[in-house]
Amino acid sequence: MKLHILSFGRSKKKMRPIMVDSLVKCENYQKSRQNVLGWHDIQPALPGSVVWRQRSASIRGSGDKHNCGPRVIGKGPSGYITKKGFVENT
């Protein structure tokens, strides 16, 4: 399987990789990010690359959204990160 790199950036000069996977999966992820402002680019990966995906930047993860057990105390507030900093869920 040939691997490809999906890069994203707000400008074409500041693009960074967000995913390394097969061409079909990179194209599908690019199509699913149509509402994100910026540029996407798919390039062949270097030999020896491994499959990799960028994880979300939330502090507590997505465990809060599911009723899957007692709430963990001491992990900090749940929320999300924007350009202006951390925004706590209300």
TORZANU-473544 format. One record per residue: residue number from 1; x, y, z of N, C-alpha, C, CB in turn; residue in three letters. Coordinates in nm, 4 decimals. Last residue first. Glycine has a CB too. Example, Ala and Ser with C-alpha at 12.3 -4.5 7.8 and 13.67 -1.06 7.14 Angstrom:
TORZANU-473544
<site num="2" n_xx="1.2850" n_yy="-0.2250" n_zz="0.7080" ca_xx="1.3670" ca_yy="-0.1060" ca_zz="0.7140" c_xx="1.2900" c_yy="0.0030" c_zz="0.7870" cb_xx="1.4084" cb_yy="-0.0598" cb_zz="0.5725" residuo="Ser"/>
<site num="1" n_xx="1.3190" n_yy="-0.5690" n_zz="0.7800" ca_xx="1.2300" ca_yy="-0.4500" ca_zz="0.7800" c_xx="1.3200" c_yy="-0.3300" c_zz="0.7800" cb_xx="1.1308" cb_yy="-0.4473" cb_zz="0.9046" residuo="Ala"/>
This chain:
TORZANU-473544
<site num="90" n_xx="-1.9811" n_yy="2.4886" n_zz="2.8719" ca_xx="-2.0761" ca_yy="2.5380" ca_zz="2.9706" c_xx="-2.1975" c_yy="2.4484" c_zz="2.9770" cb_xx="-2.1177" cb_yy="2.6807" cb_zz="2.9387" residuo="Thr"/>
<site num="89" n_xx="-1.6340" n_yy="2.4197" n_zz="2.8366" ca_xx="-1.7732" ca_yy="2.3875" ca_zz="2.8012" c_xx="-1.8667" c_yy="2.4359" c_zz="2.9115" cb_xx="-1.7909" cb_yy="2.2343" cb_zz="2.7782" residuo="Asn"/>
<site num="88" n_xx="-1.3880" n_yy="2.6753" n_zz="2.8072" ca_xx="-1.4502" ca_yy="2.5699" ca_zz="2.8866" c_xx="-1.5942" c_yy="2.5469" c_zz="2.8398" cb_xx="-1.4471" cb_yy="2.6060" cb_zz="3.0370" residuo="Glu"/>
<site num="87" n_xx="-1.1323" n_yy="2.7266" n_zz="2.5927" ca_xx="-1.2707" ca_yy="2.7661" ca_zz="2.6164" c_xx="-1.3395" c_yy="2.6497" c_zz="2.6874" cb_xx="-1.3446" cb_yy="2.8037" cb_zz="2.4817" residuo="Val"/>
<site num="86" n_xx="-0.7984" n_yy="2.8445" n_zz="2.5672" ca_xx="-0.8894" ca_yy="2.7389" ca_zz="2.6118" c_xx="-1.0273" c_yy="2.7960" c_zz="2.6415" cb_xx="-0.8334" cb_yy="2.6682" cb_zz="2.7363" residuo="Phe"/>
<site num="85" n_xx="-0.7243" n_yy="3.0664" n_zz="2.2874" ca_xx="-0.6940" ca_yy="2.9932" ca_zz="2.4099" c_xx="-0.8001" c_yy="2.8906" c_zz="2.4431" cb_xx="-0.6784" cb_yy="3.0888" cb_zz="2.5250" residuo="Gly"/>
<site num="84" n_xx="-0.7673" n_yy="3.1778" n_zz="2.0427" ca_xx="-0.7560" ca_yy="3.2703" ca_zz="2.1557" c_xx="-0.7280" c_yy="3.1996" c_zz="2.2873" cb_xx="-0.8823" cb_yy="3.3514" cb_zz="2.1684" residuo="Lys"/>
<site num="83" n_xx="-0.8020" n_yy="2.9677" n_zz="1.8725" ca_xx="-0.6865" ca_yy="3.0533" ca_zz="1.8512" c_xx="-0.6627" c_yy="3.1459" c_zz="1.9696" cb_xx="-0.7044" cb_yy="3.1344" cb_zz="1.7248" residuo="Lys"/>
<site num="82" n_xx="-0.9130" n_yy="2.7111" n_zz="2.1083" ca_xx="-0.9278" ca_yy="2.7962" ca_zz="1.9906" c_xx="-0.8001" c_yy="2.8771" c_zz="1.9721" cb_xx="-1.0515" cb_yy="2.8900" cb_zz="2.0041" residuo="Thr"/>
<site num="81" n_xx="-0.9914" n_yy="2.4031" n_zz="2.2480" ca_xx="-0.8875" ca_yy="2.5028" ca_zz="2.2308" c_xx="-0.9118" c_yy="2.5790" c_zz="2.1016" cb_xx="-0.7480" cb_yy="2.4375" cb_zz="2.2307" residuo="Ile"/>
<site num="80" n_xx="-1.2516" n_yy="2.3066" n_zz="2.4830" ca_xx="-1.1814" ca_yy="2.2962" ca_zz="2.3557" c_xx="-1.0844" c_yy="2.4141" c_zz="2.3429" cb_xx="-1.2822" cb_yy="2.2933" cb_zz="2.2361" residuo="Tyr"/>
<site num="79" n_xx="-1.3444" n_yy="2.1091" n_zz="2.7690" ca_xx="-1.3590" ca_yy="2.2223" ca_zz="2.6797" c_xx="-1.2846" c_yy="2.1981" c_zz="2.5502" cb_xx="-1.3094" cb_yy="2.3494" cb_zz="2.7460" residuo="Gly"/>
<site num="78" n_xx="-1.3473" n_yy="2.0327" n_zz="3.1166" ca_xx="-1.3642" ca_yy="1.9909" ca_zz="2.9788" c_xx="-1.3873" c_yy="2.1140" c_zz="2.8934" cb_xx="-1.4812" cb_yy="1.8904" cb_zz="2.9643" residuo="Ser"/>
<site num="77" n_xx="-1.0871" n_yy="2.0956" n_zz="3.3631" ca_xx="-1.2183" ca_yy="2.1197" ca_zz="3.3027" c_xx="-1.2256" c_yy="2.0655" c_zz="3.1605" cb_xx="-1.2497" cb_yy="2.2689" cb_zz="3.3028" residuo="Pro"/>
<site num="76" n_xx="-0.9021" n_yy="1.8272" n_zz="3.5258" ca_xx="-0.9177" ca_yy="1.9599" ca_zz="3.4700" c_xx="-1.0532" c_yy="1.9739" c_zz="3.4027" cb_xx="-0.8058" cb_yy="1.9898" cb_zz="3.3711" residuo="Gly"/>
<site num="75" n_xx="-0.8896" n_yy="1.5894" n_zz="3.6537" ca_xx="-0.8285" ca_yy="1.5941" ca_zz="3.5221" c_xx="-0.8387" c_yy="1.7322" c_zz="3.4592" cb_xx="-0.8924" cb_yy="1.4919" cb_zz="3.4320" residuo="Lys"/>
<site num="74" n_xx="-1.0288" n_yy="1.5591" n_zz="3.8913" ca_xx="-0.8886" ca_yy="1.5987" ca_zz="3.8981" c_xx="-0.8189" c_yy="1.6054" c_zz="3.7641" cb_xx="-0.8154" cb_yy="1.5054" cb_zz="3.9851" residuo="Gly"/>
<site num="73" n_xx="-1.2334" n_yy="1.2761" n_zz="3.8409" ca_xx="-1.2119" ca_yy="1.4035" ca_zz="3.9088" c_xx="-1.0623" c_yy="1.4341" c_zz="3.9108" cb_xx="-1.2699" cb_yy="1.4003" cb_zz="4.0535" residuo="Ile"/>
<site num="72" n_xx="-1.4281" n_yy="1.1294" n_zz="3.5969" ca_xx="-1.2950" ca_yy="1.1324" ca_zz="3.6554" c_xx="-1.2715" c_yy="1.2707" c_zz="3.7135" cb_xx="-1.1861" cb_yy="1.0965" cb_zz="3.5504" residuo="Val"/>
<site num="71" n_xx="-1.7517" n_yy="0.9999" n_zz="3.6473" ca_xx="-1.6695" ca_yy="1.1087" ca_zz="3.5972" c_xx="-1.5355" c_yy="1.1090" c_zz="3.6708" cb_xx="-1.7419" cb_yy="1.2447" cb_zz="3.6138" residuo="Arg"/>
<site num="70" n_xx="-1.8296" n_yy="0.6520" n_zz="3.5920" ca_xx="-1.8193" ca_yy="0.7714" ca_zz="3.6771" c_xx="-1.7249" c_yy="0.8746" c_zz="3.6167" cb_xx="-1.7714" cb_yy="0.7330" cb_zz="3.8177" residuo="Pro"/>
<site num="69" n_xx="-1.9573" n_yy="0.5595" n_zz="3.2640" ca_xx="-1.9003" ca_yy="0.5345" ca_zz="3.3951" c_xx="-1.8889" c_yy="0.6624" c_zz="3.4750" cb_xx="-1.7646" cb_yy="0.4690" cb_zz="3.3822" residuo="Gly"/>
<site num="68" n_xx="-2.0372" n_yy="0.6576" n_zz="3.0158" ca_xx="-1.9648" ca_yy="0.5308" ca_zz="3.0214" c_xx="-1.8984" c_yy="0.5083" c_zz="3.1568" cb_xx="-1.8602" cb_yy="0.5259" cb_zz="2.9118" residuo="Cys"/>
<site num="67" n_xx="-2.1981" n_yy="0.8385" n_zz="2.8275" ca_xx="-2.2297" ca_yy="0.7969" ca_zz="2.9633" c_xx="-2.1667" c_yy="0.6596" c_zz="2.9858" cb_xx="-2.3848" cb_yy="0.7935" cb_zz="2.9876" residuo="Asn"/>
<site num="66" n_xx="-1.9953" n_yy="1.0638" n_zz="2.6450" ca_xx="-2.0622" ca_yy="0.9343" ca_zz="2.6538" c_xx="-2.0867" c_yy="0.8995" c_zz="2.8005" cb_xx="-1.9781" cb_yy="0.8235" cb_zz="2.5846" residuo="His"/>
<site num="65" n_xx="-1.8579" n_yy="1.2980" n_zz="2.6669" ca_xx="-1.9811" ca_yy="1.2995" ca_zz="2.5888" c_xx="-2.0611" c_yy="1.1703" c_zz="2.6031" cb_xx="-1.9492" cb_yy="1.3236" cb_zz="2.4432" residuo="Lys"/>
<site num="64" n_xx="-1.6206" n_yy="1.2587" n_zz="2.7980" ca_xx="-1.7277" ca_yy="1.3288" ca_zz="2.8679" c_xx="-1.8617" c_yy="1.3130" c_zz="2.7974" cb_xx="-1.6937" cb_yy="1.4756" cb_zz="2.8811" residuo="Asp"/>
<site num="63" n_xx="-1.4396" n_yy="1.1470" n_zz="2.6206" ca_xx="-1.5047" ca_yy="1.0587" ca_zz="2.7166" c_xx="-1.6203" c_yy="1.1239" c_zz="2.7901" cb_xx="-1.4049" cb_yy="1.0102" cb_zz="2.8156" residuo="Gly"/>
<site num="62" n_xx="-1.2820" n_yy="1.2851" n_zz="2.4448" ca_xx="-1.4240" ca_yy="1.2780" ca_zz="2.4133" c_xx="-1.5001" c_yy="1.1878" c_zz="2.5101" cb_xx="-1.4430" cb_yy="1.2286" cb_zz="2.2715" residuo="Ser"/>
<site num="61" n_xx="-1.0483" n_yy="1.4836" n_zz="2.6393" ca_xx="-1.0847" ca_yy="1.3874" ca_zz="2.5370" c_xx="-1.2343" c_yy="1.3853" c_zz="2.5155" cb_xx="-1.0352" cb_yy="1.2494" cb_zz="2.5737" residuo="Gly"/>
<site num="60" n_xx="-0.9626" n_yy="1.6789" n_zz="2.8118" ca_xx="-1.0185" ca_yy="1.5570" ca_zz="2.8708" c_xx="-1.0530" c_yy="1.4523" c_zz="2.7677" cb_xx="-1.1410" cb_yy="1.5898" cb_zz="2.9505" residuo="Arg"/>
<site num="59" n_xx="-0.8533" n_yy="1.8655" n_zz="2.6280" ca_xx="-0.7821" ca_yy="1.8304" ca_zz="2.7507" c_xx="-0.8321" c_yy="1.6981" c_zz="2.8073" cb_xx="-0.7975" cb_yy="1.9412" cb_zz="2.8548" residuo="Ile"/>
<site num="58" n_xx="-0.8240" n_yy="1.8299" n_zz="2.2719" ca_xx="-0.9032" ca_yy="1.8551" ca_zz="2.3920" c_xx="-0.8271" c_yy="1.8051" c_zz="2.5150" cb_xx="-1.0424" cb_yy="1.7863" cb_zz="2.3819" residuo="Ser"/>
<site num="57" n_xx="-0.7158" n_yy="1.8074" n_zz="2.0183" ca_xx="-0.6405" ca_yy="1.8812" ca_zz="2.1190" c_xx="-0.7211" c_yy="1.9085" c_zz="2.2447" cb_xx="-0.5921" cb_yy="2.0107" cb_zz="2.0615" residuo="Ala"/>
<site num="56" n_xx="-0.7087" n_yy="1.4920" n_zz="1.8432" ca_xx="-0.7719" ca_yy="1.6171" ca_zz="1.8819" c_xx="-0.6960" c_yy="1.6795" c_zz="1.9978" cb_xx="-0.9192" cb_yy="1.5946" cb_zz="1.9196" residuo="Ser"/>
<site num="55" n_xx="-0.4253" n_yy="1.3719" n_zz="1.6494" ca_xx="-0.5302" ca_yy="1.3572" ca_zz="1.7495" c_xx="-0.5896" c_yy="1.4921" c_zz="1.7837" cb_xx="-0.4760" cb_yy="1.2897" cb_zz="1.8755" residuo="Arg"/>
<site num="54" n_xx="-0.3410" n_yy="1.2906" n_zz="1.3213" ca_xx="-0.3340" ca_yy="1.3894" ca_zz="1.4283" c_xx="-0.4512" c_yy="1.3688" c_zz="1.5222" cb_xx="-0.3336" cb_yy="1.5336" cb_zz="1.3716" residuo="Gln"/>
<site num="53" n_xx="-0.2228" n_yy="0.9691" n_zz="1.2316" ca_xx="-0.3304" ca_yy="1.0675" ca_zz="1.2274" c_xx="-0.3138" c_yy="1.1625" c_zz="1.3450" cb_xx="-0.4701" cb_yy="0.9987" cb_zz="1.2304" residuo="Arg"/>
<site num="52" n_xx="-0.0325" n_yy="0.7460" n_zz="1.0337" ca_xx="-0.0377" ca_yy="0.8394" ca_zz="1.1452" c_xx="-0.1531" c_yy="0.9357" c_zz="1.1242" cb_xx="0.0959" cb_yy="0.9160" cb_zz="1.1601" residuo="Trp"/>
<site num="51" n_xx="0.1584" n_yy="0.4765" n_zz="0.9170" ca_xx="0.0255" ca_yy="0.5370" ca_zz="0.9222" c_xx="0.0151" c_yy="0.6210" c_zz="1.0478" cb_xx="-0.0861" cb_yy="0.4290" cb_zz="0.9186" residuo="Val"/>
<site num="50" n_xx="0.5022" n_yy="0.5584" n_zz="0.8378" ca_xx="0.4014" ca_yy="0.4739" ca_zz="0.9007" c_xx="0.2691" c_yy="0.5496" c_zz="0.9029" cb_xx="0.4445" cb_yy="0.4323" cb_zz="1.0446" residuo="Val"/>
<site num="49" n_xx="0.7633" n_yy="0.5558" n_zz="0.5888" ca_xx="0.6621" ca_yy="0.6245" ca_zz="0.6693" c_xx="0.5622" c_yy="0.5239" c_zz="0.7251" cb_xx="0.5891" cb_yy="0.7318" cb_zz="0.5854" residuo="Ser"/>
<site num="48" n_xx="0.9402" n_yy="0.4382" n_zz="0.4155" ca_xx="0.9578" ca_yy="0.4104" ca_zz="0.5578" c_xx="0.8584" c_yy="0.4818" c_zz="0.6473" cb_xx="1.0951" cb_yy="0.4476" cb_zz="0.5991" residuo="Gly"/>
<site num="47" n_xx="0.9608" n_yy="0.6992" n_zz="0.1761" ca_xx="0.9740" ca_yy="0.5567" ca_zz="0.2085" c_xx="1.0021" c_yy="0.5377" c_zz="0.3574" cb_xx="1.0862" cb_yy="0.4923" cb_zz="0.1246" residuo="Pro"/>
<site num="46" n_xx="0.7248" n_yy="0.9715" n_zz="0.2177" ca_xx="0.8613" ca_yy="0.9215" ca_zz="0.2039" c_xx="0.8656" c_yy="0.7718" c_zz="0.2336" cb_xx="0.9571" cb_yy="0.9979" cb_zz="0.2978" residuo="Leu"/>
<site num="45" n_xx="0.4114" n_yy="0.9976" n_zz="0.0387" ca_xx="0.4929" ca_yy="0.9947" ca_zz="0.1604" c_xx="0.6315" c_yy="0.9403" c_zz="0.1294" cb_xx="0.4252" cb_yy="0.9094" cb_zz="0.2698" residuo="Ala"/>
<site num="44" n_xx="0.2807" n_yy="1.2250" n_zz="-0.2057" ca_xx="0.3296" ca_yy="1.0909" ca_zz="-0.1690" c_xx="0.4212" c_yy="1.0980" c_zz="-0.0468" cb_xx="0.4049" cb_yy="1.0261" cb_zz="-0.2878" residuo="Pro"/>
<site num="43" n_xx="0.0376" n_yy="1.4688" n_zz="-0.0904" ca_xx="0.1649" ca_yy="1.4364" ca_zz="-0.1542" c_xx="0.2022" c_yy="1.2925" c_zz="-0.1193" cb_xx="0.2771" cb_yy="1.5355" cb_zz="-0.1095" residuo="Gln"/>
<site num="42" n_xx="-0.2269" n_yy="1.6906" n_zz="-0.0921" ca_xx="-0.1917" ca_yy="1.5497" ca_zz="-0.0759" c_xx="-0.0664" c_yy="1.5228" c_zz="-0.1580" cb_xx="-0.3094" cb_yy="1.4557" cb_zz="-0.1196" residuo="Ile"/>
<site num="41" n_xx="-0.3467" n_yy="1.9701" n_zz="0.0853" ca_xx="-0.2600" ca_yy="1.9205" ca_zz="-0.0210" c_xx="-0.2244" c_yy="1.7756" c_zz="0.0102" cb_xx="-0.1313" cb_yy="2.0086" cb_zz="-0.0353" residuo="Asp"/>
<site num="40" n_xx="-0.5606" n_yy="2.2466" n_zz="0.1638" ca_xx="-0.5249" ca_yy="2.1059" ca_zz="0.1802" c_xx="-0.4396" c_yy="2.0627" c_zz="0.0618" cb_xx="-0.6519" cb_yy="2.0165" cb_zz="0.1926" residuo="His"/>
<site num="39" n_xx="-0.5991" n_yy="2.5607" n_zz="0.3280" ca_xx="-0.5574" ca_yy="2.4844" ca_zz="0.2110" c_xx="-0.5236" c_yy="2.3416" c_zz="0.2495" cb_xx="-0.4376" cb_yy="2.5507" cb_zz="0.1435" residuo="Trp"/>
<site num="38" n_xx="-0.8895" n_yy="2.7114" n_zz="0.4875" ca_xx="-0.7468" ca_yy="2.6897" ca_zz="0.4665" c_xx="-0.7235" c_yy="2.6052" c_zz="0.3424" cb_xx="-0.6838" cb_yy="2.6227" cb_zz="0.5889" residuo="Gly"/>
<site num="37" n_xx="-1.1510" n_yy="2.6451" n_zz="0.7068" ca_xx="-1.0903" ca_yy="2.7452" ca_zz="0.6201" c_xx="-0.9407" c_yy="2.7211" c_zz="0.6100" cb_xx="-1.1186" cb_yy="2.8872" cb_zz="0.6723" residuo="Leu"/>
<site num="36" n_xx="-1.3619" n_yy="2.3684" n_zz="0.6978" ca_xx="-1.2417" ca_yy="2.4247" ca_zz="0.7579" c_xx="-1.1799" c_yy="2.5234" c_zz="0.6592" cb_xx="-1.1399" cb_yy="2.3125" cb_zz="0.7965" residuo="Val"/>
<site num="35" n_xx="-1.5657" n_yy="2.2402" n_zz="0.5645" ca_xx="-1.6025" ca_yy="2.3595" ca_zz="0.6409" c_xx="-1.4822" c_yy="2.4264" c_zz="0.7070" cb_xx="-1.7047" cb_yy="2.3233" cb_zz="0.7466" residuo="Asn"/>
<site num="34" n_xx="-1.4510" n_yy="2.0124" n_zz="0.4549" ca_xx="-1.4869" ca_yy="2.1224" ca_zz="0.3660" c_xx="-1.5193" c_yy="2.2504" c_zz="0.4414" cb_xx="-1.6046" cb_yy="2.0832" cb_zz="0.2806" residuo="Gln"/>
<site num="33" n_xx="-1.3513" n_yy="1.7715" n_zz="0.5564" ca_xx="-1.3077" ca_yy="1.8970" ca_zz="0.6177" c_xx="-1.3404" c_yy="2.0163" c_zz="0.5295" cb_xx="-1.1582" cb_yy="1.8931" cb_zz="0.6460" residuo="Arg"/>
<site num="32" n_xx="-1.4210" n_yy="1.5575" n_zz="0.4010" ca_xx="-1.4988" ca_yy="1.5772" ca_zz="0.5233" c_xx="-1.4632" c_yy="1.7083" c_zz="0.5936" cb_xx="-1.4769" cb_yy="1.4602" cb_zz="0.6183" residuo="Ser"/>
<site num="31" n_xx="-1.2265" n_yy="1.5652" n_zz="0.2018" ca_xx="-1.3646" ca_yy="1.5998" ca_zz="0.1668" c_xx="-1.4479" c_yy="1.6281" c_zz="0.2916" cb_xx="-1.4290" cb_yy="1.4867" cb_zz="0.0855" residuo="Lys"/>
<site num="30" n_xx="-1.0083" n_yy="1.4730" n_zz="0.3529" ca_xx="-1.0045" ca_yy="1.6076" ca_zz="0.2957" c_xx="-1.1453" c_yy="1.6541" c_zz="0.2592" cb_xx="-0.9129" cb_yy="1.6111" cb_zz="0.1715" residuo="Gln"/>
<site num="29" n_xx="-1.0884" n_yy="1.2147" n_zz="0.4033" ca_xx="-1.0743" ca_yy="1.3060" ca_zz="0.5160" c_xx="-1.0703" c_yy="1.4510" c_zz="0.4678" cb_xx="-0.9477" cb_yy="1.2728" cb_zz="0.5963" residuo="Tyr"/>
<site num="28" n_xx="-1.0842" n_yy="1.1114" n_zz="0.1410" ca_xx="-1.2091" ca_yy="1.1130" ca_zz="0.2166" c_xx="-1.2021" c_yy="1.2108" c_zz="0.3336" cb_xx="-1.2418" cb_yy="0.9728" cb_zz="0.2676" residuo="Asn"/>
<site num="27" n_xx="-0.8094" n_yy="1.1382" n_zz="0.0792" ca_xx="-0.9091" ca_yy="1.2119" ca_zz="0.0014" c_xx="-1.0417" c_yy="1.2209" c_zz="0.0763" cb_xx="-0.9302" cb_yy="1.1452" cb_zz="-0.1350" residuo="Glu"/>
<site num="26" n_xx="-0.6997" n_yy="0.9603" n_zz="0.2679" ca_xx="-0.6634" ca_yy="1.1026" ca_zz="0.2725" c_xx="-0.7647" c_yy="1.1867" c_zz="0.1960" cb_xx="-0.5222" cb_yy="1.1245" cb_zz="0.2147" residuo="Cys"/>
<site num="25" n_xx="-0.8124" n_yy="0.7198" n_zz="0.1794" ca_xx="-0.8470" ca_yy="0.7705" ca_zz="0.3126" c_xx="-0.8115" c_yy="0.9183" c_zz="0.3268" cb_xx="-0.7752" cb_yy="0.6890" cb_zz="0.4209" residuo="Lys"/>
<site num="24" n_xx="-0.6918" n_yy="0.6983" n_zz="-0.0750" ca_xx="-0.8380" ca_yy="0.7031" ca_zz="-0.0622" c_xx="-0.8786" c_yy="0.7616" c_zz="0.0724" cb_xx="-0.8985" cb_yy="0.5624" cb_zz="-0.0791" residuo="Val"/>
<site num="23" n_xx="-0.4155" n_yy="0.6818" n_zz="-0.0179" ca_xx="-0.4690" ca_yy="0.7947" ca_zz="-0.0943" c_xx="-0.6190" c_yy="0.8094" c_zz="-0.0767" cb_xx="-0.4364" cb_yy="0.7787" cb_zz="-0.2413" residuo="Leu"/>
<site num="22" n_xx="-0.3401" n_yy="0.5885" n_zz="0.3250" ca_xx="-0.3583" ca_yy="0.5595" ca_zz="0.1828" c_xx="-0.4249" c_yy="0.6784" c_zz="0.1136" cb_xx="-0.4429" cb_yy="0.4309" cb_zz="0.1634" residuo="Ser"/>
<site num="21" n_xx="-0.1665" n_yy="0.8268" n_zz="0.5385" ca_xx="-0.2446" ca_yy="0.7049" ca_zz="0.5154" c_xx="-0.2548" c_yy="0.6805" c_zz="0.3651" cb_xx="-0.3869" cb_yy="0.7159" cb_zz="0.5796" residuo="Asp"/>
<site num="20" n_xx="-0.1155" n_yy="1.0692" n_zz="0.7636" ca_xx="-0.0393" ca_yy="0.9851" ca_zz="0.6712" c_xx="-0.1167" c_yy="0.8546" c_zz="0.6583" cb_xx="0.1097" cb_yy="0.9605" cb_zz="0.7216" residuo="Val"/>
<site num="19" n_xx="-0.2092" n_yy="1.4016" n_zz="0.8509" ca_xx="-0.2471" ca_yy="1.2616" ca_zz="0.8344" c_xx="-0.1511" c_yy="1.1938" c_zz="0.7367" cb_xx="-0.3938" cb_yy="1.2495" cb_zz="0.7845" residuo="Met"/>
<site num="18" n_xx="-0.1201" n_yy="1.6532" n_zz="0.8650" ca_xx="-0.2208" ca_yy="1.6181" ca_zz="0.9645" c_xx="-0.2585" c_yy="1.4707" c_zz="0.9545" cb_xx="-0.3450" cb_yy="1.7056" cb_zz="0.9478" residuo="Ile"/>
<site num="17" n_xx="0.1716" n_yy="1.8553" n_zz="0.8081" ca_xx="0.0983" ca_yy="1.7289" ca_zz="0.7901" c_xx="-0.0020" c_yy="1.7054" c_zz="0.9027" cb_xx="0.1963" cb_yy="1.6112" cb_zz="0.7830" residuo="Pro"/>
<site num="16" n_xx="0.1292" n_yy="2.2032" n_zz="0.7247" ca_xx="0.1900" ca_yy="2.0995" ca_zz="0.8079" c_xx="0.1089" c_yy="1.9715" c_zz="0.7908" cb_xx="0.1960" cb_yy="2.1431" cb_zz="0.9587" residuo="Arg"/>
<site num="15" n_xx="0.1996" n_yy="2.5120" n_zz="0.5572" ca_xx="0.1262" ca_yy="2.3851" ca_zz="0.5645" c_xx="0.2040" c_yy="2.2851" c_zz="0.6494" cb_xx="0.1010" cb_yy="2.3276" cb_zz="0.4223" residuo="Met"/>
<site num="14" n_xx="0.2595" n_yy="2.7838" n_zz="0.5023" ca_xx="0.2677" ca_yy="2.7309" ca_zz="0.6396" c_xx="0.1898" c_yy="2.6008" c_zz="0.6546" cb_xx="0.2150" cb_yy="2.8344" cb_zz="0.7398" residuo="Lys"/>
<site num="13" n_xx="0.2126" n_yy="2.8580" n_zz="0.2410" ca_xx="0.3517" ca_yy="2.8548" ca_zz="0.2877" c_xx="0.3658" c_yy="2.7884" c_zz="0.4237" cb_xx="0.4077" cb_yy="2.9952" cb_zz="0.2942" residuo="Lys"/>
<site num="12" n_xx="-0.0583" n_yy="2.8700" n_zz="0.2068" ca_xx="0.0144" ca_yy="2.7644" ca_zz="0.1362" c_xx="0.1581" c_yy="2.7523" c_zz="0.1844" cb_xx="0.0126" cb_yy="2.7904" cb_zz="-0.0132" residuo="Lys"/>
<site num="11" n_xx="-0.2299" n_yy="2.9152" n_zz="0.5203" ca_xx="-0.1693" ca_yy="2.9684" ca_zz="0.3992" c_xx="-0.0881" c_yy="2.8559" c_zz="0.3349" cb_xx="-0.0794" cb_yy="3.0939" cb_zz="0.4302" residuo="Ser"/>
<site num="10" n_xx="-0.3354" n_yy="2.7387" n_zz="0.6957" ca_xx="-0.4148" ca_yy="2.8581" ca_zz="0.6677" c_xx="-0.3586" c_yy="2.9328" c_zz="0.5474" cb_xx="-0.4188" cb_yy="2.9504" cb_zz="0.7904" residuo="Arg"/>
<site num="9" n_xx="-0.2989" n_yy="2.3958" n_zz="0.5989" ca_xx="-0.2455" ca_yy="2.5212" ca_zz="0.6485" c_xx="-0.3388" c_yy="2.6355" c_zz="0.6151" cb_xx="-0.1072" cb_yy="2.5473" cb_zz="0.5908" residuo="Gly"/>
<site num="8" n_xx="-0.2247" n_yy="2.0479" n_zz="0.5789" ca_xx="-0.3218" ca_yy="2.1556" ca_zz="0.5932" c_xx="-0.2509" c_yy="2.2793" c_zz="0.6447" cb_xx="-0.4373" cb_yy="2.1148" cb_zz="0.6880" residuo="Phe"/>
<site num="7" n_xx="-0.1656" n_yy="1.7398" n_zz="0.4017" ca_xx="-0.1180" ca_yy="1.8592" ca_zz="0.4725" c_xx="-0.2270" c_yy="1.9639" c_zz="0.4747" cb_xx="0.0098" cb_yy="1.9159" cb_zz="0.4067" residuo="Ser"/>
<site num="6" n_xx="-0.1417" n_yy="1.4027" n_zz="0.3930" ca_xx="-0.2396" ca_yy="1.5104" ca_zz="0.3804" c_xx="-0.1915" c_yy="1.6262" c_zz="0.4660" cb_xx="-0.3834" cb_yy="1.4637" cb_zz="0.4233" residuo="Leu"/>
<site num="5" n_xx="0.0641" n_yy="1.1814" n_zz="0.2273" ca_xx="0.0587" ca_yy="1.2786" ca_zz="0.3365" c_xx="-0.0466" c_yy="1.3836" c_zz="0.3026" cb_xx="0.1986" cb_yy="1.3451" cb_zz="0.3607" residuo="Ile"/>
<site num="4" n_xx="0.0342" n_yy="0.8296" n_zz="0.1579" ca_xx="0.0321" ca_yy="0.9689" ca_zz="0.1168" c_xx="0.0187" c_yy="1.0569" c_zz="0.2403" cb_xx="-0.0831" cb_yy="0.9957" cb_zz="0.0167" residuo="His"/>
<site num="3" n_xx="0.1613" n_yy="0.5050" n_zz="0.0740" ca_xx="0.1141" ca_yy="0.6027" ca_zz="0.1709" c_xx="0.1251" c_yy="0.7434" c_zz="0.1138" cb_xx="0.1933" cb_yy="0.5917" cb_zz="0.3018" residuo="Leu"/>
<site num="2" n_xx="0.0643" n_yy="0.2145" n_zz="-0.0941" ca_xx="0.1384" ca_yy="0.3400" ca_zz="-0.0992" c_xx="0.0767" c_yy="0.4389" c_zz="-0.0018" cb_xx="0.1395" cb_yy="0.3981" cb_zz="-0.2426" residuo="Lys"/>
<site num="1" n_xx="0.0849" n_yy="-0.1173" n_zz="0.0000" ca_xx="0.0000" ca_yy="0.0000" ca_zz="0.0000" c_xx="0.0895" c_yy="0.1237" c_zz="0.0000" cb_xx="-0.0966" cb_yy="-0.0002" cb_zz="0.1224" residuo="Met"/>
